[in-house]
Amino acid sequence: MFRNFACRSLPLMIAASVACQGAFALDWTGYFRGGPGLTSSNANRACFGLSQGSAGMKYRLGNECDIYGEFQLSQEFKKDGLEYRASLMTSHWTGSTDTDGKGLAIEQMWGEAKGFDILPAATFWIGKERGRRGDVHIVDTYFVEMAGVGAGVKGIPIGSGQLGVAYYKTDAKANKPGNRLNVEWVNVAINDGGKLNLFGTVTNGDFDGGTTGAGLSARHDQTNLFGSGINNTLFLQYAQGSTALNANFGDLSADSSAQSWRLVESINWQKGRFGGQVMGLLATEKNSAGVKTDSASIGGRISYGFTKNFKFLTEVGYSQFKVDNMPTAKLAKVTLAPTLSIDSDFWSRPEFRLYATFGRWNGAAGNVTGQTAFDGKTSANSFGAQLEWWF
């Protein structure tokens, strides 16, 4: 009897489930990377990166010793002309090849709504989110990332762009809270195929000894540069005091003598079977003690598709930094990676890679691997396999 009831009910349950999904679509998106690697006996897998200097100077292909993933569930609703969305993103990170299952975290958890009669085109949001971002993929760095717990409104039409305002609060350090105000004006059409994005930041350490700060970042995105088919992104950034260059919180006790600027130029392209991304970076960062660090980096990854599913990746990167009255630290790496993918273009994922990475650095850079097995050494090689997937 139960079996007959279940057989009759199952089609109705499936139909109801499909109907519900059609009315309220549940989206699941994500990203993850990981894989085994080796360097030499008596040493854990090694990756090569400078411990000081500007962010964005570690070229990532065949140079990621961690396991990382982020997975987002997002549910949309519509009622009476309003559009609602709730999102939850979990993440997992382990800094070594194997995972211990302890790196789970809530990366984002927020809700938003659009269509309120006071500002029909704007979106209001509250929660923990990562806001407007701007990255260069080959160095896995978000040069703009207005992340944190906050509340705001975005998408207000102003001229050819959209205005956004958001307030963020941090209590990450005990009894040292901070406040942050971000203002953005994005997607401003200023030339054929080009859009300007402006991000302003004000911060305040709301405690005894806390300081204020301010920053401004400009990003210009250009498609089909000079008719070449190349896409170009240019960042120009300045910050002082307790504001970080990436439009986030910095050191909330840094005074106004702490000043930093950064210039980042990135291009990417796909011409037939040949694709890639190249980046150049210059930065100067001075802390409250007046110590200045100058950073520079140049590198790129190219991809050539031999068949629809087989491509060969090559990445070369050089980075350096110099602290006042100290010798210049230098690091270079080269990676070769035969790769299987769903298509031959540069951005197609998933990618199933084998890689060989060769790192060279000078004595001023110290131990760029962070592993005691490489103390006193200035070169190392690593080999491995990696899967990178976004969906």
C-alpha positions as CSV (number, residue, x, y, z in Angstrom):
1,M,0.0,0.0,0.0
2,F,2.8,2.4,0.9
3,R,4.7,1.5,-2.2
4,N,1.6,2.2,-4.4
5,F,1.1,5.6,-2.6
6,A,4.7,6.5,-3.1
7,C,4.7,5.6,-6.8
8,R,1.5,7.7,-7.3
9,S,2.9,10.7,-5.3
10,L,6.4,10.8,-6.7
11,P,5.5,12.4,-10.0
12,L,3.4,15.0,-8.1
13,M,6.4,15.8,-5.8
14,I,8.8,16.2,-8.7
15,A,6.3,18.4,-10.6
16,A,5.8,20.6,-7.4
17,S,9.6,20.8,-7.0
18,V,10.1,21.9,-10.6
19,A,7.3,24.5,-10.3
20,C,8.8,25.9,-7.1
21,Q,12.2,26.1,-8.8
22,G,10.7,28.0,-11.7
23,A,9.1,30.5,-9.4
24,F,12.0,30.9,-7.0
25,A,15.3,30.0,-8.8
26,L,18.0,28.8,-6.5
27,D,21.5,29.5,-7.9
28,W,24.6,27.7,-6.9
29,T,27.9,29.1,-8.0
30,G,31.5,28.6,-6.9
31,Y,35.2,28.3,-7.3
32,F,37.9,25.9,-6.1
33,R,41.5,25.0,-6.7
34,G,43.8,22.3,-5.3
35,G,46.1,19.5,-6.1
36,P,49.3,17.6,-5.1
37,G,52.8,18.9,-5.5
38,L,56.4,18.2,-4.6
39,T,59.6,20.1,-4.2
40,S,62.3,17.9,-2.7
41,S,62.8,15.3,0.0
42,N,62.6,16.4,3.6
43,A,60.6,19.5,2.6
44,N,56.9,20.3,2.2
45,R,55.7,21.6,-1.1
46,A,57.2,25.1,-1.8
47,C,55.7,28.2,-3.3
48,F,57.6,31.4,-4.1
49,G,56.5,34.8,-2.9
50,L,58.0,38.0,-1.4
51,S,56.8,38.5,2.2
52,Q,56.9,42.3,1.9
53,G,56.2,44.9,-0.7
54,S,52.9,45.6,-2.4
55,A,50.1,43.2,-2.7
56,G,49.8,41.5,-6.1
57,M,53.4,40.4,-6.7
58,K,53.0,36.6,-6.5
59,Y,52.3,35.0,-9.9
60,R,50.0,32.1,-9.1
61,L,50.2,29.5,-11.9
62,G,52.0,26.4,-10.4
63,N,52.6,28.6,-7.3
64,E,49.7,27.9,-5.0
65,C,50.4,25.5,-2.1
66,D,46.9,25.9,-0.6
67,I,43.5,24.3,-1.1
68,Y,40.8,26.9,-1.5
69,G,37.1,26.9,-2.4
70,E,34.1,29.2,-2.1
71,F,30.5,28.2,-2.8
72,Q,27.5,30.5,-2.9
73,L,23.8,29.7,-2.7
74,S,21.6,32.6,-3.8
75,Q,17.8,32.6,-3.8
76,E,15.7,35.2,-5.7
77,F,12.1,36.3,-4.9
78,K,9.7,38.6,-6.7
79,K,6.6,40.2,-5.3
80,D,4.6,43.4,-6.2
81,G,7.3,44.7,-8.5
82,L,10.1,44.2,-5.9
83,E,13.1,41.9,-6.5
84,Y,14.7,40.3,-3.4
85,R,17.8,38.1,-3.1
86,A,19.4,36.3,-0.2
87,S,22.9,34.9,-0.5
88,L,25.2,32.7,1.6
89,M,28.8,31.9,0.6
90,T,30.8,29.4,2.5
91,S,34.6,29.0,2.0
92,H,37.3,26.6,2.9
93,W,41.1,27.3,3.0
94,T,44.0,25.2,4.1
95,G,47.5,26.6,3.6
96,S,49.0,23.3,2.7
97,T,48.5,20.5,0.2
98,D,46.2,18.4,2.4
99,T,43.0,19.6,4.1
100,D,42.4,19.3,7.8
101,G,38.7,20.2,7.6
102,K,39.2,23.2,9.9
103,G,39.3,26.0,7.4
104,L,35.5,26.4,7.0
105,A,34.1,29.9,7.2
106,I,31.2,32.1,6.2
107,E,32.6,34.3,3.4
108,Q,29.4,36.2,2.7
109,M,25.9,36.4,4.1
110,W,23.7,39.2,2.9
111,G,20.3,40.2,1.6
112,E,19.3,42.8,-1.0
113,A,16.1,44.2,-2.6
114,K,15.4,46.4,-5.6
115,G,12.4,48.3,-6.8
116,F,11.4,50.3,-3.8
117,D,9.3,53.3,-4.9
118,I,11.6,55.9,-3.4
119,L,14.5,54.7,-5.7
120,P,13.2,52.1,-8.1
121,A,16.5,51.6,-10.0
122,A,18.6,51.3,-6.8
123,T,19.5,48.1,-4.8
124,F,19.5,48.2,-1.0
125,W,21.6,45.7,0.9
126,I,22.6,44.7,4.4
127,G,25.0,42.0,5.6
128,K,28.5,40.6,5.1
129,E,29.5,40.9,1.5
130,R,32.4,41.7,-0.8
131,G,31.0,44.6,-2.7
132,R,32.5,46.1,-5.8
133,R,35.8,44.3,-6.7
134,G,38.5,44.7,-9.2
135,D,41.2,42.0,-9.7
136,V,44.1,40.8,-11.8
137,H,43.6,37.1,-12.2
138,I,47.2,35.9,-12.7
139,V,48.3,37.4,-9.3
140,D,45.0,36.5,-7.5
141,T,44.7,40.0,-6.1
142,Y,41.7,42.3,-5.7
143,F,43.2,45.7,-6.0
144,V,39.8,47.1,-5.0
145,E,37.7,45.1,-2.6
146,M,35.1,46.9,-0.5
147,A,34.4,43.9,1.8
148,G,33.0,43.5,5.3
149,V,29.8,43.7,7.4
150,G,27.8,46.8,6.3
151,A,24.8,48.3,4.7
152,G,24.3,50.4,1.7
153,V,22.6,51.3,-1.6
154,K,24.0,50.9,-5.1
155,G,22.9,51.4,-8.7
156,I,21.6,54.9,-8.3
157,P,21.6,56.4,-11.8
158,I,23.9,59.4,-12.0
159,G,24.9,60.6,-15.4
160,S,26.0,57.6,-17.5
161,G,27.1,55.7,-14.4
162,Q,25.7,54.4,-11.1
163,L,26.3,55.7,-7.6
164,G,26.7,53.6,-4.5
165,V,27.2,54.5,-0.8
166,A,27.9,52.0,1.9
167,Y,28.9,52.0,5.6
168,Y,31.0,49.2,7.2
169,K,31.8,48.3,10.8
170,T,34.7,46.2,12.1
171,D,35.1,44.7,15.6
172,A,37.8,42.3,14.5
173,K,40.3,43.4,17.1
174,A,39.1,43.5,20.8
175,N,38.1,46.9,21.9
176,K,39.4,48.5,18.7
177,P,36.3,49.0,16.5
178,G,36.5,50.9,13.2
179,N,34.1,52.7,10.9
180,R,34.4,52.9,7.1
181,L,32.4,54.8,4.5
182,N,32.7,53.9,0.8
183,V,31.4,55.9,-2.1
184,E,31.5,54.5,-5.7
185,W,30.6,55.9,-9.1
186,V,31.0,53.1,-11.6
187,N,30.5,52.2,-15.2
188,V,30.8,55.8,-16.3
189,A,31.1,55.8,-20.1
190,I,33.9,58.3,-20.9
191,N,35.1,57.1,-24.3
192,D,34.2,54.5,-27.0
193,G,34.5,51.1,-25.3
194,G,35.9,52.7,-22.1
195,K,34.3,53.0,-18.6
196,L,35.6,54.8,-15.6
197,N,35.1,53.5,-12.0
198,L,35.8,55.7,-9.0
199,F,36.0,54.5,-5.4
200,G,36.3,56.8,-2.4
201,T,37.0,55.6,1.1
202,V,37.0,57.3,4.6
203,T,38.0,55.3,7.7
204,N,38.1,55.9,11.5
205,G,39.6,53.9,14.4
206,D,36.9,54.4,17.0
207,F,39.1,53.9,20.1
208,D,41.8,55.6,22.1
209,G,44.7,55.9,19.7
210,G,42.6,55.3,16.6
211,T,43.1,57.5,13.6
212,T,41.3,58.6,10.5
213,G,42.2,58.0,6.9
214,A,41.1,58.5,3.3
215,G,41.7,57.0,-0.1
216,L,40.7,57.2,-3.7
217,S,41.0,54.6,-6.4
218,A,40.3,55.0,-10.1
219,R,39.9,52.1,-12.5
220,H,39.5,52.4,-16.3
221,D,38.2,49.4,-18.2
222,Q,38.8,49.5,-22.0
223,T,37.6,47.0,-24.5
224,N,39.1,46.6,-28.0
225,L,42.1,48.9,-27.2
226,F,42.9,50.9,-30.4
227,G,40.9,48.4,-32.4
228,S,43.4,45.6,-31.4
229,G,41.0,43.3,-29.7
230,I,43.0,43.7,-26.5
231,N,41.1,44.5,-23.2
232,N,42.9,46.9,-20.8
233,T,42.4,47.7,-17.2
234,L,44.3,50.5,-15.4
235,F,44.3,51.2,-11.7
236,L,45.5,54.4,-10.1
237,Q,45.3,54.4,-6.3
238,Y,46.1,56.6,-3.3
239,A,45.5,56.1,0.5
240,Q,46.7,57.8,3.7
241,G,46.3,57.2,7.4
242,S,44.1,54.3,8.4
243,T,42.7,53.6,4.9
244,A,44.2,50.7,2.8
245,L,45.0,51.0,-0.9
246,N,42.3,48.5,-1.8
247,A,39.4,50.8,-0.4
248,N,39.2,48.8,2.8
249,F,40.3,49.2,6.4
250,G,44.0,49.6,6.9
251,D,46.0,50.0,10.1
252,L,43.4,51.8,12.3
253,S,46.2,53.4,14.4
254,A,48.3,54.7,11.4
255,D,48.5,58.5,11.4
256,S,48.3,60.8,8.4
257,S,52.1,60.4,7.7
258,A,51.3,56.9,6.4
259,Q,50.8,57.4,2.7
260,S,50.7,55.0,-0.2
261,W,50.1,55.0,-4.0
262,R,49.9,52.3,-6.6
263,L,49.7,52.0,-10.4
264,V,48.6,48.7,-11.9
265,E,48.3,48.1,-15.7
266,S,46.7,44.9,-17.0
267,I,45.9,43.6,-20.4
268,N,44.2,40.4,-21.6
269,W,43.4,39.1,-25.0
270,Q,42.3,36.1,-27.1
271,K,43.3,36.0,-30.7
272,G,42.4,32.6,-32.3
273,R,44.4,30.0,-30.3
274,F,46.6,32.6,-28.6
275,G,45.4,34.2,-25.4
276,G,46.8,35.6,-22.2
277,Q,47.1,38.3,-19.5
278,V,50.0,40.6,-18.6
279,M,50.4,42.9,-15.6
280,G,52.8,45.7,-14.6
281,L,52.8,47.2,-11.1
282,L,54.5,50.2,-9.4
283,A,53.9,51.1,-5.8
284,T,55.3,53.2,-2.9
285,E,54.0,52.7,0.6
286,K,55.2,54.7,3.7
287,N,54.2,53.7,7.2
288,S,53.7,56.0,10.3
289,A,57.3,55.6,11.2
290,G,58.3,57.2,7.9
291,V,59.8,53.9,6.5
292,K,59.2,53.7,2.7
293,T,58.9,50.6,0.6
294,D,59.1,50.8,-3.2
295,S,57.7,47.8,-5.1
296,A,57.7,46.9,-8.8
297,S,56.5,43.8,-10.7
298,I,56.0,42.7,-14.3
299,G,54.8,39.3,-15.6
300,G,52.3,37.5,-17.6
301,R,50.6,34.2,-18.5
302,I,50.1,33.1,-22.1
303,S,47.9,30.3,-23.4
304,Y,48.1,28.5,-26.8
305,G,45.4,26.0,-27.8
306,F,46.8,23.1,-29.8
307,T,43.4,21.4,-29.9
308,K,40.0,22.2,-28.6
309,N,40.7,20.5,-25.2
310,F,44.5,20.8,-24.9
311,K,46.4,24.0,-24.4
312,F,49.8,24.9,-23.1
313,L,50.3,27.6,-20.4
314,T,53.5,29.5,-19.7
315,E,53.8,32.1,-17.0
316,V,56.8,34.3,-16.2
317,G,56.9,36.8,-13.4
318,Y,59.5,39.1,-11.8
319,S,58.9,41.1,-8.6
320,Q,61.1,43.3,-6.3
321,F,60.8,45.6,-3.3
322,K,63.2,47.9,-1.6
323,V,62.8,49.2,2.0
324,D,64.7,52.4,2.9
325,N,68.4,51.8,3.5
326,M,68.1,48.1,2.7
327,P,69.2,46.1,-0.3
328,T,66.6,45.3,-3.0
329,A,64.8,42.0,-2.7
330,K,64.2,40.2,-6.0
331,L,62.3,37.1,-7.1
332,A,61.6,35.5,-10.5
333,K,59.6,32.5,-11.4
334,V,58.7,30.5,-14.5
335,T,56.0,27.9,-14.9
336,L,55.3,25.5,-17.7
337,A,51.9,23.8,-17.6
338,P,50.3,21.4,-20.2
339,T,46.6,21.7,-19.6
340,L,43.3,20.0,-20.4
341,S,40.2,22.1,-20.5
342,I,36.7,22.3,-21.9
343,D,37.9,24.7,-24.6
344,S,41.2,26.2,-25.8
345,D,40.7,29.8,-24.8
346,F,42.5,31.5,-21.9
347,W,39.5,31.9,-19.7
348,S,37.9,28.5,-20.2
349,R,37.5,26.4,-17.0
350,P,37.8,23.8,-15.5
351,E,41.5,23.4,-16.2
352,F,43.3,20.2,-15.3
353,R,47.0,21.1,-15.2
354,L,50.4,19.5,-14.8
355,Y,53.1,22.0,-14.0
356,A,56.8,22.6,-13.4
357,T,57.8,25.8,-11.6
358,F,61.2,27.2,-11.3
359,G,62.0,29.9,-8.7
360,R,65.1,32.1,-8.3
361,W,65.7,34.9,-5.8
362,N,68.5,36.8,-4.1
363,G,69.7,36.8,-0.5
364,A,68.0,40.1,0.3
365,A,64.6,38.4,-0.3
366,G,65.3,35.9,2.5
367,N,63.5,32.5,2.5
368,V,60.7,33.2,0.0
369,T,59.2,29.7,0.6
370,G,58.7,30.2,4.4
371,Q,60.0,26.7,4.9
372,T,63.1,26.0,7.1
373,A,64.4,23.4,4.5
374,F,65.2,26.4,2.2
375,D,67.0,28.6,4.7
376,G,70.1,30.0,3.0
377,K,69.0,28.9,-0.5
378,T,68.2,31.2,-3.5
379,S,66.5,28.7,-5.9
380,A,64.1,25.8,-5.9
381,N,61.9,23.9,-8.3
382,S,58.4,22.4,-7.8
383,F,56.2,20.1,-9.7
384,G,52.6,19.0,-9.4
385,A,49.1,18.9,-10.6
386,Q,46.3,21.4,-10.1
387,L,42.6,21.7,-10.8
388,E,41.1,25.1,-11.1
389,W,37.3,25.4,-11.6
390,W,34.7,28.1,-11.5
391,F,31.0,27.7,-12.3
